[in-house]
Amino acid sequence: MGTVTVSPETFTMVKFDAAEIVAVAEKLMDDIGLPADLALTIEVDERTPLGRALVSSMDPLVISVESGALEDPKRPRELSETGAADVLGRLLLRVRDRFDPEFGDPGPDDSLTLARSAAWDAYCIGRLVRVGYRHYNNRQRRLYHFRNRHGFTDAADAAFERLWTAERLTWADIQAASDEALRAAA
């Protein structure tokens, strides 16, 4: 199993336990099939309740999250294990995709358009559900998010369904599905 480090090690503004975040990430890395020797740093910005989360570096591997991304919406400032698995799982699947030379090069997370990011998210979360994270199945929320970026059309729904159910896509496939939905909405 890879090495996971959480920064900060001790939280003062939120009631998070770094060991809980490490446990969630290690289980995800194993379940997703990331390399056993992979070192991951998760940087949590506990100063903001916002929810931005992204892969901020591939070498070394760093996931940066604002504490709101890991927070339980019903218990402010407390960690949500299911929410953390949803956010970290989605990002770790992006990491796995980037490690696959056949996937292609999507560029850094912070350079993606909102539409492309939503399309990749649909693909990632669909796979996360299929590897056993069924209680995180938020298909309707992801479909709504996809529609907000691609239009409320039959073409958008069909593109989402292809992304959600796909086992192995390339970045070009994800771009094509996103573009198809966007063209139908224009």
Summary of the structure (lengths in Angstrom):
residues: 186
radius of gyration: 16.2
end to end distance: 46.3
largest distance: 48.6
contacts: 584
relative contact order: 0.12
helix: 53%
strand: 18%
